[in-house]
């Protein structure tokens, strides 16, 4: 009961934060749906590209969180302050270079992924604007993951809620031109998102200036800690980059099934993100709690808290998955009147809802691996599983059942990967997975 309370105390702000992000995803989709279902499809593609780029930026934040959580457990605040400073320098420098390099590649990128000239033209300006978010997001993520690594999940939650509220308010104002402003359409959606991210980064800088986030003015350990940040962050970030890239390939296979199939997948994915983000919350909680215990040399406690996170997340995801299946006939009608898209979306939501417990296992144990100091193992299991299970099955099954085959492949893949993560954790946690990094 005591361990459950610790897990819940750390997790509930994360759940609220990520549920709010899911609400933002749904409201974005709702406002954009008024422009036409083609816009839903193109925003889905752009979102996956942005997710991929964010995963690259996350390399620095994820390495920071692993070091911070273990250093916090070991009571090494000096290591925390150096890590935050060096991560900010690395992340901001990389994001600026990335944004400048990608300014002229948005339309070619969209053309390659969608194979559709109309969708590429619609999405070009939207993606060009939203890419600038990466500069401000790079700092916000470092500060957010630092606080979470120290066990403070409430402050990032509050800041996220402020940012998300601003985005939701600005969406209809800028998209449809309310209060005398010009109607900007999909460009308005991009500007609303960019504005909210800028405000979020400014709030984090304000907190930094109040000394609530430890910072160092010394660079005498830069080479040593920068190497450690990258050694831990690269596998964690690369895992997300490769999964995101793999998912873009998966999306491109679905896109070949038609615009209706792609639209249904995007609607379903946006709705499922309510549940998906809960997995992310449990993953971060697992990573932080395991990392703190490894840092304090409590290996038995690390295993115990990881298993407790897994049990709670599976129960939680099973309940929400059943709820998703129950309401699946109703949700698609909110976003479209196209009967075929409604049918496809309902089918996706049923399969997605039934697969949520498997997804919980993947996320929770992946977080435990990272917190224990073995992000490379998490990357190998996740990426290899995606390519061994999902991609080949999708290629085979879409030839037989069109987009339904892709979704059945997803269902099978999630459970096989979840089982793999559990078996490896149970057998090798103490001997192969635990690696103290501070």
C-alpha positions as CSV (number, residue, x, y, z in Angstrom):
1,X,0.0,0.0,0.0
2,X,2.9,2.4,0.9
3,X,4.5,1.8,-2.5
4,X,1.2,2.3,-4.3
5,X,0.8,5.6,-2.6
6,X,4.3,6.8,-3.6
7,X,3.5,5.8,-7.2
8,X,0.2,7.5,-7.2
9,X,1.5,10.7,-5.6
10,X,4.1,11.1,-8.4
11,X,1.8,10.0,-11.1
12,X,-1.5,11.9,-10.7
13,X,0.0,15.3,-11.8
14,X,1.5,13.6,-14.8
15,X,-1.8,12.0,-15.7
16,X,-3.5,15.4,-15.5
17,X,-0.8,17.0,-17.6
18,X,-0.9,14.4,-20.3
19,X,-4.7,14.3,-20.2
20,X,-4.7,18.0,-20.8
21,X,-2.4,17.5,-23.8
22,X,-4.8,14.9,-25.1
23,X,-7.7,17.4,-24.7
24,X,-5.6,19.9,-26.7
25,X,-5.1,17.3,-29.4
26,X,-8.9,16.7,-29.6
27,X,-9.8,20.4,-29.6
28,X,-7.2,21.1,-32.3
29,X,-8.8,18.3,-34.3
30,X,-12.3,19.6,-33.7
31,X,-11.5,23.2,-34.8
32,X,-9.5,22.0,-37.8
33,X,-12.3,19.6,-38.8
34,X,-14.4,22.6,-39.7
35,X,-12.0,23.3,-42.6
36,X,-12.5,19.8,-44.2
37,X,-11.4,16.2,-43.6
38,X,-8.4,16.8,-45.9
39,X,-7.1,19.2,-43.2
40,X,-7.5,16.5,-40.5
41,X,-5.4,14.1,-42.6
42,X,-2.6,16.6,-43.3
43,X,-2.4,17.8,-39.6
44,X,-2.0,14.1,-38.7
45,X,0.9,13.8,-41.0
46,X,2.5,17.0,-39.8
47,X,2.0,16.0,-36.2
48,X,4.0,12.8,-36.8
49,X,6.8,14.8,-38.4
50,X,6.9,17.2,-35.5
51,X,6.7,14.3,-33.0
52,X,9.8,12.8,-34.8
53,X,11.7,16.1,-34.5
54,X,10.7,16.5,-30.9
55,X,12.0,13.0,-30.1
56,X,15.4,14.2,-31.4
57,X,15.3,17.2,-29.1
58,X,14.3,14.9,-26.2
59,X,17.7,13.1,-26.4
60,X,19.1,15.8,-24.1
61,X,16.0,15.9,-21.8
62,X,15.9,12.2,-21.3
63,X,19.6,11.9,-20.5
64,X,19.1,14.8,-18.1
65,X,16.2,13.0,-16.3
66,X,18.1,9.8,-15.8
67,X,21.1,11.6,-14.3
68,X,18.9,13.9,-12.2
69,X,16.8,11.1,-10.7
70,X,19.8,9.0,-9.7
71,X,21.7,12.1,-8.5
72,X,18.6,13.1,-6.4
73,X,18.5,9.7,-4.9
74,X,22.2,9.9,-4.1
75,X,21.7,13.5,-2.7
76,X,24.2,15.0,-5.3
77,X,22.7,18.4,-6.0
78,X,26.0,19.6,-7.5
79,X,25.6,17.0,-10.3
80,X,22.0,18.1,-10.9
81,X,23.0,21.8,-11.3
82,X,25.8,21.0,-13.8
83,X,23.6,18.6,-15.7
84,X,20.8,21.2,-16.2
85,X,23.2,23.9,-17.4
86,X,25.0,21.7,-19.9
87,X,21.8,20.1,-21.2
88,X,20.3,23.6,-21.9
89,X,23.4,24.6,-23.9
90,X,23.4,21.4,-25.9
91,X,19.6,21.3,-26.5
92,X,19.2,24.9,-27.5
93,X,22.2,24.9,-29.9
94,X,20.9,21.7,-31.6
95,X,17.3,22.9,-32.0
96,X,18.3,26.2,-33.6
97,X,20.5,24.4,-36.2
98,X,17.7,21.9,-36.8
99,X,15.0,24.6,-37.4
100,X,17.2,26.6,-39.8
101,X,18.1,23.5,-41.7
102,X,14.5,22.4,-42.2
103,X,12.9,25.6,-43.3
104,X,13.1,24.8,-47.0
105,X,12.3,21.0,-46.7
106,X,8.7,21.0,-45.4
107,X,6.9,20.6,-48.8
108,X,9.3,17.9,-50.2
109,X,9.0,16.0,-46.9
110,X,5.2,16.2,-47.0
111,X,5.2,15.1,-50.6
112,X,7.3,12.0,-49.9
113,X,5.1,10.9,-46.9
114,X,1.7,11.6,-48.3
115,X,2.3,11.1,-52.1
116,X,-0.5,13.6,-52.5
117,X,0.0,17.1,-53.9
118,X,-3.1,18.6,-52.4
119,X,-2.2,17.5,-48.9
120,X,1.4,18.7,-49.4
121,X,0.2,22.2,-50.4
122,X,-2.2,22.4,-47.5
123,X,0.4,21.4,-44.9
124,X,3.4,23.4,-46.1
125,X,2.8,26.7,-44.3
126,X,1.4,24.9,-41.2
127,X,4.5,22.8,-40.8
128,X,6.9,25.7,-41.6
129,X,5.5,27.7,-38.7
130,X,5.3,24.9,-36.2
131,X,8.9,23.9,-36.7
132,X,9.9,27.0,-34.8
133,X,8.3,25.5,-31.6
134,X,11.4,23.3,-31.3
135,X,13.6,26.2,-30.2
136,X,11.4,27.1,-27.3
137,X,10.4,23.5,-26.6
138,X,14.1,22.5,-26.2
139,X,14.5,24.6,-23.0
140,X,11.0,23.8,-21.6
141,X,11.7,20.1,-21.9
142,X,15.0,20.3,-20.0
143,X,13.4,22.2,-17.2
144,X,10.4,20.0,-17.1
145,X,12.3,16.7,-17.0
146,X,14.7,18.1,-14.4
147,X,11.8,18.9,-12.0
148,X,10.2,15.5,-12.7
149,X,13.5,13.8,-12.0
150,X,13.6,15.5,-8.6
151,X,10.1,14.2,-7.9
152,X,8.3,17.5,-8.6
153,X,5.6,16.7,-11.1
154,X,3.1,19.4,-9.9
155,X,5.0,22.4,-11.2
156,X,5.3,21.1,-14.8
157,X,1.6,20.1,-14.6
158,X,0.6,23.7,-13.8
159,X,2.8,25.2,-16.5
160,X,1.5,22.8,-19.0
161,X,-2.1,23.6,-18.1
162,X,-1.5,27.3,-18.6
163,X,0.1,26.7,-22.0
164,X,-2.6,24.3,-23.2
165,X,-5.4,26.7,-22.1
166,X,-3.8,29.5,-24.2
167,X,-3.6,27.2,-27.2
168,X,-7.2,26.1,-26.9
169,X,-8.4,29.8,-26.5
170,X,-6.3,31.0,-29.5
171,X,-7.3,28.1,-31.8
172,X,-10.9,29.3,-32.8
173,X,-9.8,32.9,-32.7
174,X,-7.0,32.6,-35.2
175,X,-8.5,29.7,-37.3
176,X,-11.9,31.3,-37.9
177,X,-11.0,35.0,-37.4
178,X,-13.1,35.8,-34.3
179,X,-13.2,39.3,-32.7
180,X,-12.4,41.1,-36.0
181,X,-9.2,39.2,-36.6
182,X,-8.5,37.8,-40.1
183,X,-9.5,34.2,-40.8
184,X,-6.2,32.3,-41.0
185,X,-7.4,28.7,-41.3
186,X,-4.8,26.1,-40.8
187,X,-2.1,28.7,-40.4
188,X,-4.0,30.1,-37.4
189,X,-3.8,26.7,-35.8
190,X,0.0,26.7,-36.2
191,X,0.3,30.2,-34.7
192,X,-1.9,29.3,-31.7
193,X,0.4,26.3,-31.0
194,X,3.6,28.3,-31.4
195,X,2.3,31.1,-29.1
196,X,1.5,28.7,-26.3
197,X,4.9,27.0,-26.5
198,X,6.7,30.4,-26.3
199,X,4.7,31.4,-23.2
200,X,5.5,28.0,-21.6
201,X,9.2,28.5,-22.1
202,X,9.0,32.1,-20.6
203,X,7.3,30.7,-17.5
204,X,10.1,28.1,-17.1
205,X,12.7,30.9,-17.5
206,X,10.9,32.9,-14.7
207,X,11.0,29.8,-12.4
208,X,14.7,29.4,-13.3
209,X,15.4,33.1,-12.3
210,X,13.7,32.4,-8.9
211,X,16.3,29.6,-8.3
212,X,13.7,26.9,-8.2
213,X,15.7,25.0,-10.8
214,X,19.3,24.4,-9.9
215,X,21.7,25.9,-12.4
216,X,25.5,26.1,-12.5
217,X,27.8,28.9,-13.9
218,X,30.8,26.6,-14.0
219,X,31.7,24.7,-17.1
220,X,34.7,22.8,-15.7
221,X,32.8,19.5,-15.9
222,X,31.2,20.2,-19.3
223,X,33.0,17.5,-21.3
224,X,32.5,14.8,-18.7
225,X,28.8,15.4,-18.1
226,X,28.0,16.3,-21.7
227,X,29.3,12.9,-22.7
228,X,27.3,11.2,-19.9
229,X,24.1,13.1,-21.0
230,X,24.5,12.0,-24.6
231,X,25.5,8.4,-23.7
232,X,22.2,8.1,-21.7
233,X,20.1,10.4,-23.8
234,X,21.0,9.1,-27.2
235,X,19.6,5.6,-26.7
236,X,16.5,7.0,-25.0
237,X,16.0,9.7,-27.7
238,X,17.1,7.3,-30.5
239,X,14.4,4.9,-29.3
240,X,11.8,7.6,-29.7
241,X,13.3,8.8,-33.0
242,X,13.3,5.3,-34.5
243,X,9.8,4.5,-33.2
244,X,8.6,7.8,-34.6
245,X,10.3,7.1,-37.9
246,X,8.9,3.6,-37.9
247,X,5.5,5.1,-37.2
248,X,5.8,7.5,-40.1
249,X,6.5,4.5,-42.3
250,X,3.4,2.7,-40.7
251,X,1.3,5.9,-41.4
252,X,2.6,5.9,-45.0
253,X,1.3,2.3,-45.5
254,X,-2.0,3.4,-44.1
255,X,-2.1,6.4,-46.4
256,X,-1.9,4.1,-49.4
257,X,-5.3,2.7,-48.3
258,X,-6.9,6.1,-49.1
259,X,-7.6,9.5,-47.6
260,X,-10.6,8.2,-45.7
261,X,-8.5,5.5,-44.0
262,X,-5.8,8.1,-43.1
263,X,-8.4,10.5,-41.8
264,X,-10.0,7.7,-39.7
265,X,-6.7,6.7,-38.3
266,X,-5.9,10.3,-37.3
267,X,-9.2,10.8,-35.6
268,X,-8.9,7.5,-33.8
269,X,-5.3,8.3,-32.8
270,X,-6.2,11.7,-31.4
271,X,-9.0,10.2,-29.4
272,X,-6.8,7.3,-28.2
273,X,-4.2,9.9,-27.2
274,X,-6.3,10.4,-24.0
275,X,-5.3,6.9,-23.0
276,X,-1.9,6.9,-24.7
277,X,-0.8,9.8,-22.5
278,X,-1.7,7.9,-19.4
279,X,0.9,5.3,-20.4
280,X,3.5,8.1,-20.8
281,X,2.6,9.3,-17.3
282,X,3.3,5.9,-15.8
283,X,6.4,5.5,-17.8
284,X,7.9,8.7,-16.4
285,X,6.8,7.8,-12.9
286,X,8.5,4.4,-13.3
287,X,11.7,6.0,-14.6
288,X,11.9,8.6,-11.9
289,X,11.1,6.2,-9.0
290,X,13.4,3.5,-10.2
291,X,16.2,6.0,-10.9
292,X,16.0,7.5,-7.4
293,X,16.2,4.1,-5.8
294,X,19.1,3.0,-7.9
295,X,20.8,6.2,-7.0
296,X,20.4,5.4,-3.3
297,X,21.5,1.8,-3.9
298,X,18.1,0.4,-3.1
299,X,17.9,-2.2,-5.8
300,X,15.2,-4.3,-4.1
301,X,13.1,-1.1,-3.8
302,X,13.7,-0.3,-7.5
303,X,12.3,-3.7,-8.6
304,X,9.4,-3.3,-6.2
305,X,8.4,0.1,-7.4
306,X,8.7,-0.9,-11.1
307,X,6.4,-3.8,-10.6
308,X,3.9,-1.7,-8.7
309,X,3.9,0.9,-11.5
310,X,3.3,-1.9,-14.0
311,X,0.4,-3.4,-12.1
312,X,-1.3,0.0,-11.6
313,X,-0.8,1.0,-15.2
314,X,-2.2,-2.3,-16.6
315,X,-5.3,-2.0,-14.4
316,X,-5.8,1.6,-15.2
317,X,-5.3,1.1,-19.0
318,X,-7.6,-2.0,-19.0
319,X,-10.5,0.1,-17.5
320,X,-9.9,3.1,-19.9
321,X,-9.6,0.7,-22.8
322,X,-13.0,-0.9,-22.1
323,X,-14.4,2.7,-21.8
324,X,-12.9,3.5,-25.2
325,X,-14.5,0.4,-26.8
326,X,-17.9,1.3,-25.2
327,X,-18.0,4.8,-26.6
328,X,-16.4,4.0,-30.0
329,X,-19.7,4.2,-32.0
330,X,-20.3,7.8,-30.8
331,X,-17.0,9.6,-31.0
332,X,-16.3,9.7,-34.7
333,X,-19.6,11.5,-35.4
334,X,-18.2,14.6,-33.6
335,X,-15.5,15.0,-36.2
336,X,-17.0,14.0,-39.5
337,X,-20.3,13.2,-41.3
338,X,-18.7,10.8,-43.8
339,X,-20.2,7.4,-43.0
340,X,-17.3,5.4,-44.2
341,X,-14.8,7.4,-42.1
342,X,-17.1,7.0,-39.1
343,X,-17.1,3.2,-39.6
344,X,-13.4,3.0,-40.0
345,X,-12.7,5.2,-36.9
346,X,-15.0,3.1,-34.8
347,X,-13.2,-0.1,-35.9
348,X,-9.8,1.5,-35.0
349,X,-11.0,2.6,-31.6
350,X,-12.3,-0.9,-30.7
351,X,-8.9,-2.5,-31.6
352,X,-7.0,0.2,-29.9
353,X,-9.0,0.0,-26.7
354,X,-8.5,-3.7,-26.5
355,X,-4.7,-3.3,-26.9
356,X,-4.2,-0.8,-24.1
357,X,-3.0,-3.2,-21.3
358,X,-0.2,-4.4,-23.6
359,X,0.8,-0.8,-24.3
360,X,0.9,-0.2,-20.5
361,X,3.5,-3.0,-20.1
362,X,5.7,-1.5,-22.9
363,X,5.7,2.0,-21.5
364,X,6.1,1.2,-17.8
365,X,8.9,-1.3,-18.2
366,X,10.7,0.9,-20.8
367,X,10.6,3.7,-18.2
368,X,12.0,1.3,-15.5
369,X,14.8,0.3,-17.9
370,X,15.8,3.9,-18.5
371,X,15.6,4.9,-14.8
372,X,17.8,1.9,-13.9
373,X,20.4,3.2,-16.3
374,X,19.8,0.9,-19.3
375,X,18.2,3.0,-22.0
376,X,19.9,1.0,-24.7
377,X,18.1,-2.2,-23.8
378,X,14.7,-0.4,-23.9
379,X,15.6,1.0,-27.4
380,X,16.6,-2.4,-28.7
381,X,13.4,-4.2,-27.5
382,X,11.1,-1.4,-28.6
383,X,12.5,-0.8,-32.1
384,X,13.2,-4.4,-32.9
385,X,9.8,-5.4,-31.8
386,X,8.1,-2.8,-34.0
387,X,10.0,-4.0,-37.0
388,X,9.8,-7.7,-36.3
389,X,6.1,-7.6,-35.4
390,X,4.2,-4.6,-36.7
391,X,5.8,-3.6,-40.0
392,X,5.9,-7.0,-41.7
393,X,2.4,-7.9,-40.5
394,X,1.1,-4.6,-41.8
395,X,2.6,-5.1,-45.2
396,X,1.1,-8.6,-45.4
397,X,-2.3,-7.8,-43.9
398,X,-3.2,-4.6,-45.8
399,X,-3.0,-6.6,-49.0
400,X,-5.7,-8.9,-47.6
401,X,-7.8,-6.5,-45.5
402,X,-6.8,-3.0,-46.5
403,X,-6.5,-0.6,-43.5
404,X,-8.1,-3.2,-41.1
405,X,-5.0,-5.4,-41.6
406,X,-2.8,-2.5,-40.5
407,X,-4.8,-2.1,-37.3
408,X,-4.8,-5.9,-36.5
409,X,-1.0,-5.8,-37.0
410,X,-0.9,-3.0,-34.4
411,X,-2.9,-5.1,-31.9
412,X,-0.7,-8.2,-32.2
413,X,2.5,-6.1,-32.1
414,X,1.5,-4.3,-28.9
415,X,0.9,-7.5,-26.9
416,X,4.0,-9.3,-28.2
417,X,6.3,-6.3,-27.3
418,X,4.7,-5.9,-23.9
419,X,5.3,-9.5,-23.1
420,X,8.9,-9.3,-24.2
421,X,9.5,-6.3,-22.0
422,X,8.1,-8.1,-19.0
423,X,10.0,-11.3,-19.5
424,X,13.4,-9.5,-19.9
425,X,12.7,-7.3,-16.8
426,X,11.7,-10.3,-14.6
427,X,14.8,-12.3,-15.6
428,X,17.6,-9.8,-15.9
429,X,16.7,-6.7,-13.8
430,X,19.4,-7.0,-11.1
431,X,22.1,-8.7,-13.2
432,X,21.9,-6.8,-16.6
433,X,19.5,-3.8,-16.3
434,X,20.6,-1.9,-13.2
435,X,23.5,0.5,-14.0
436,X,24.2,3.3,-11.5
437,X,25.3,6.4,-13.4
438,X,26.2,8.9,-10.7
